Amino acid sequence: MPLVLISCISSGASVPRGWAGTVVHDGIIYAGTRDARVVAINSSTQRQQWDYAFTSTAIYTTPIVDGDLVYVGTYSGQVYALTIDRGTERWVYPRTGSIGAIVGSPVIANGTIYISSSDGRVYALDTTYGDLRWKSEPLPLTDKLWTSPAILGDSLYVSTFGGRIYALSLETGELSDWSFESEAGFASSPVIDEDTIYVGSFDRYLYAVRIGSNVSMWKFPQEKPAGNWFWASPVVNEGIVYVGCLDGKLYAIEAETGGKLWEFDAGNPIVSSPVLMDNLLIVTDESGTAYVFDLTAENGNETVPLKTISIGADVRSPFCAHDGLVYIRGENNSIYVVDIDKGEVAEGWPVSLAIEK
């Protein structure tokens, strides 16, 4: 199972394998590459608009666009803000040196970007200038943070490989009095819906934890563990939790009870989180097959894919969907745009992320 996040360069023999995903903004696709660059591709012309190379061995974080800047964290421990039009550097934090390796994608709220770091801390930076607003103390019993934080109200929540969920003040970074402890470490980043956190664990269960409670509301499956880890974060829609598993199955779970509504066996590990687009649920497996489910279908037909589309390249990174199109970075370092209506890769794609000569 090729799920090792360590990237090593030795005498030029090894290729960096970052899992950065895609984001689309105003017709421009932003994606991290396997050779530690961010590339902007014009979706209309299918040409690279710019690319920016980092002094890093890999990028695991998916770029985030906010205003006129695109933000990305690197495995070498820096956060960069680049202009969306030309890819010029607006700021970098820290300005010298580095924090611990950044693996989980940052989140933005109220003019602040929040980053989990491998030094066991969470950092809050001003989005305009990159100034440090606060950094937390190292979280208890936490060697490294490789998951993305989640925000609800005035609190930020992080899950750890040590099996803890911590809540921090969004304003100060101070730990709250509440935390949740599990016997097994958490594999996925937390997802919050209303007052409940959903998170996958290395014990092969998905947990639902009500904020403020010391016991889980439920864990799925209810009888015996799943066939592998719930590595990717779930999505929640209208009281149903949709989650992919490394056992190759997509599960639909009742949010209140943890009961299984249905499952679909893709036959290959599901590494990327599902994506919702209107009434459609889109899932990709590691082999590069995209499955499209109509969540409004009746009589159990939602369990049968409306469309099945192969891009012909492995997929292990997050992807996004907008206006009937799905934007996927293949492990062959190319961008694929899938047209849902036509059920195929759109004309003119894929486009390589390699450095243009």
C-alpha positions in Angstrom: 0.0 0.0 0.0 1.9 3.1 -1.2 0.9 5.5 1.6 4.2 6.7 2.9 4.3 10.5 3.1 8.1 10.7 3.4 9.9 12.2 0.4 13.6 11.6 -0.1 16.1 12.8 -2.6 19.3 10.7 -2.8 21.8 11.4 -5.6 19.0 12.4 -7.9 17.6 8.9 -7.9 14.3 9.4 -6.1 11.5 11.5 -7.3 9.6 13.8 -4.9 6.0 12.6 -4.5 3.9 15.4 -3.0 0.2 14.9 -2.8 -0.9 18.5 -3.5 -4.3 18.8 -5.0 -6.1 21.3 -7.3 -8.1 24.5 -6.8 -9.9 26.5 -9.4 -10.4 30.3 -9.2 -11.7 32.6 -12.0 -10.8 30.1 -14.7 -7.3 29.4 -13.5 -6.3 26.0 -12.1 -3.7 26.1 -9.3 -1.9 22.9 -8.5 1.2 21.7 -6.6 3.7 19.5 -8.5 5.9 16.5 -7.7 9.0 18.7 -8.1 8.0 21.3 -5.5 6.4 24.0 -7.7 3.0 25.6 -7.9 1.7 25.9 -11.4 -1.2 28.1 -12.7 -2.9 26.8 -15.8 -5.5 28.8 -17.8 -8.4 26.5 -18.3 -9.5 28.2 -21.5 -6.1 28.2 -23.3 -4.8 25.1 -21.5 -1.5 26.8 -21.2 0.7 27.5 -18.1 0.2 31.1 -16.9 3.1 30.9 -14.5 4.9 28.5 -12.2 6.8 29.1 -9.0 9.6 26.8 -7.7 10.2 26.3 -4.0 13.4 25.2 -2.2 11.6 22.1 -0.9 11.7 18.4 -1.6 7.9 18.1 -1.9 4.6 19.8 -1.6 1.8 18.0 0.1 -0.6 20.9 0.7 -3.3 21.9 -1.7 -3.1 25.6 -2.7 -5.7 28.0 -1.3 -6.8 31.1 -3.1 -8.1 34.1 -1.1 -8.4 37.5 -2.7 -5.5 38.2 -5.0 -3.2 35.7 -3.4 -2.6 32.0 -3.5 -1.1 30.3 -0.4 0.8 27.1 -0.1 2.8 25.3 2.6 5.9 23.3 1.9 7.4 20.2 3.3 10.6 22.2 4.1 8.6 24.2 6.5 7.6 27.6 4.9 4.3 29.2 4.0 4.2 31.3 0.8 1.8 33.9 -0.5 2.0 34.3 -4.3 0.1 36.7 -6.5 -2.6 35.0 -8.5 -1.8 36.9 -11.7 1.9 36.4 -12.1 3.0 34.1 -9.3 5.3 36.5 -7.7 6.2 36.1 -4.1 4.3 38.5 -1.8 5.6 37.1 1.5 7.1 33.9 3.1 6.9 32.8 6.7 9.2 32.4 8.4 11.4 34.9 6.5 14.5 33.0 7.5 14.7 29.3 8.6 11.6 27.1 8.8 9.0 25.6 11.0 8.4 21.9 10.9 7.4 20.2 7.7 3.9 21.2 6.6 1.8 18.3 5.3 -1.8 19.2 6.1 -3.3 22.0 4.0 -3.9 25.3 5.7 -7.3 26.9 6.3 -8.2 30.6 6.1 -10.8 32.5 8.2 -11.2 36.2 9.0 -8.0 37.4 7.4 -5.9 34.7 9.1 -4.3 31.6 7.7 -4.0 28.6 10.1 -1.3 26.0 9.6 -0.5 22.7 11.4 3.2 21.9 11.6 5.4 18.9 12.2 6.8 20.7 15.2 3.5 19.9 17.0 2.3 23.5 16.9 -0.5 25.4 15.1 0.5 28.8 13.6 -1.8 31.7 12.8 -0.5 34.2 10.2 -1.9 37.5 8.8 -2.9 36.8 5.2 -1.9 40.2 3.9 1.7 40.5 5.3 2.5 37.0 6.7 3.0 38.4 10.2 2.7 35.9 13.0 -0.4 36.4 15.0 0.2 33.5 17.4 1.7 30.1 17.6 0.4 27.5 20.0 2.5 25.7 22.5 3.4 22.2 21.4 0.2 20.1 21.7 0.4 17.5 24.5 1.4 14.0 23.5 1.9 15.2 19.9 5.1 14.7 18.0 3.9 16.1 14.7 0.8 17.5 13.1 0.1 16.2 9.6 -3.6 17.0 9.4 -5.5 20.1 8.4 -7.3 22.0 11.1 -11.0 22.6 11.1 -12.8 25.7 12.3 -16.2 26.1 14.1 -17.2 29.4 15.7 -14.3 30.8 17.8 -12.4 27.5 18.0 -10.0 25.6 15.9 -9.9 21.7 16.1 -7.0 19.4 15.2 -6.7 15.6 15.1 -3.4 13.9 15.9 -1.6 10.7 15.2 -1.6 10.2 19.0 -5.3 9.8 19.0 -6.3 13.2 20.4 -8.6 15.9 19.2 -7.7 19.3 20.6 -9.6 22.6 20.5 -7.7 25.9 20.4 -8.8 29.5 20.7 -9.0 31.0 17.2 -7.9 34.3 18.6 -5.0 33.3 20.9 -4.1 29.7 20.1 -4.6 28.7 23.8 -5.9 25.1 24.4 -9.5 24.9 25.6 -10.5 22.7 28.6 -12.0 20.1 26.3 -10.2 17.5 24.3 -11.1 14.0 23.1 -8.9 10.9 23.6 -9.0 7.7 21.6 -6.9 4.5 22.0 -5.8 4.7 18.3 -4.3 7.5 16.4 -6.3 9.6 13.9 -5.5 9.2 10.2 -7.7 11.9 8.7 -8.2 15.6 9.1 -11.4 16.4 11.1 -14.6 17.4 9.4 -17.2 19.3 11.5 -20.9 19.4 10.8 -23.0 21.3 13.3 -21.5 20.3 16.6 -20.1 16.9 15.6 -16.5 16.0 14.5 -16.0 13.2 12.0 -12.6 11.7 11.7 -10.9 8.5 10.5 -8.7 6.4 12.7 -5.8 4.0 12.3 -7.9 1.3 14.1 -10.0 1.2 10.8 -13.0 3.0 12.2 -14.6 6.3 11.4 -15.5 8.2 14.6 -18.3 10.7 15.3 -17.4 12.9 18.3 -19.8 15.5 19.7 -17.8 18.6 20.7 -17.7 18.7 24.5 -18.2 15.0 25.0 -15.5 12.6 26.3 -17.0 9.6 24.5 -17.6 9.0 20.9 -21.2 9.3 19.6 -20.6 6.3 17.4 -17.9 4.5 15.4 -18.3 2.9 12.0 -18.4 0.0 11.1 -20.5 -0.9 14.1 -19.4 -4.5 14.4 -15.9 -5.2 13.1 -13.3 -2.8 11.7 -13.3 -1.9 8.0 -10.8 -3.5 5.7 -8.3 -0.7 6.0 -7.9 2.9 7.2 -10.2 5.8 6.6 -7.4 8.0 5.3 -9.3 10.7 3.5 -11.7 13.0 5.3 -15.4 12.4 4.8 -18.1 14.9 3.5 -21.4 15.4 5.2 -24.6 16.3 3.3 -28.2 16.4 4.5 -27.6 14.1 7.5 -25.5 11.6 5.6 -21.7 11.0 5.9 -19.9 9.9 2.8 -16.5 8.5 3.3 -14.0 6.6 1.2 -11.7 3.9 2.6 -8.4 2.3 1.7 -10.3 -1.0 1.5 -11.7 0.4 -1.8 -15.2 1.1 -0.6 -17.3 4.2 -0.4 -19.7 4.2 2.5 -22.8 6.2 3.1 -23.5 6.5 6.8 -26.4 8.0 8.8 -24.9 10.9 10.7 -27.0 10.6 13.8 -26.7 6.8 14.4 -23.6 5.6 12.5 -25.8 3.1 10.7 -24.7 2.0 7.2 -27.1 3.2 4.4 -25.2 1.7 1.5 -21.7 1.0 0.2 -20.0 0.8 -3.2 -16.9 -1.2 -3.9 -14.6 0.6 -6.3 -12.1 -2.3 -6.2 -9.1 0.1 -5.6 -8.1 2.1 -2.5 -9.9 5.5 -2.2 -7.2 8.0 -1.0 -8.9 11.3 -1.9 -11.9 12.8 -0.2 -15.2 12.7 -2.0 -16.4 16.0 -3.5 -20.0 17.3 -3.7 -21.3 19.2 -6.8 -25.0 20.1 -6.6 -26.8 16.8 -6.2 -23.8 14.8 -7.4 -21.2 13.0 -5.3 -17.8 12.4 -7.1 -15.3 9.9 -5.9 -11.9 8.9 -7.4 -10.0 5.7 -6.6 -6.3 5.3 -6.7 -6.4 3.8 -10.2 -7.7 7.0 -11.6 -11.4 6.0 -12.0 -13.9 8.7 -11.2 -17.4 7.6 -10.0 -20.3 10.0 -10.2 -23.3 9.3 -7.9 -26.7 11.0 -8.2 -27.8 11.6 -4.6 -31.4 12.3 -5.6 -31.8 8.9 -7.2 -34.6 6.7 -5.7 -35.1 3.0 -5.0 -31.5 2.4 -4.1 -30.2 3.6 -7.4 -27.9 6.1 -5.7 -25.6 3.1 -5.0 -25.0 2.6 -8.7 -22.7 5.2 -10.4 -24.4 7.6 -12.8 -21.1 7.8 -14.7 -17.8 5.9 -14.5 -14.9 7.8 -16.1 -11.2 6.7 -16.2 -8.5 9.3 -16.6 -5.7 6.7 -17.2 -3.4 7.9 -14.3 -3.2 7.1 -10.6 -4.8 9.6 -8.3 -3.8 10.1 -4.6 -4.4 13.9 -4.2 -7.4 16.1 -3.4 -9.4 17.2 -6.4 -12.1 19.8 -7.0 -15.3 20.2 -9.0 -17.0 23.3 -10.5 -19.7 24.0 -13.1 -19.9 20.4 -14.3 -16.1 19.9 -14.5 -13.8 17.9 -12.2 -10.2 19.0 -11.9 -7.8 16.2 -11.0 -4.0 16.0 -10.7 -2.7 12.7 -11.8 0.4 11.1 -10.3 1.9 11.4 -13.7 2.2 15.1 -13.0 -0.6 16.2 -15.3 -3.9 18.0 -14.9 -7.0 16.2 -16.1 -10.4 18.0 -16.6 -13.3 15.6 -16.6 -16.6 16.7 -18.2 -19.4 15.1 -16.2 -22.1 15.5 -18.8 -20.0 13.9 -21.6 -18.6 11.3 -19.2 -15.0 11.7 -20.5 -11.8 13.7 -20.1 -12.5 17.1 -21.7 -11.0 17.9 -25.1 -7.4 19.2 -24.9 -6.6 17.6 -21.6 -4.5 16.4 -19.9 -2.0 19.2 -19.6 1.5 18.5 -18.2 2.7 20.3 -15.1 6.3 19.8 -16.2 8.5 22.9 -16.7 7.8 24.4 -20.1 10.9 24.7 -22.3 
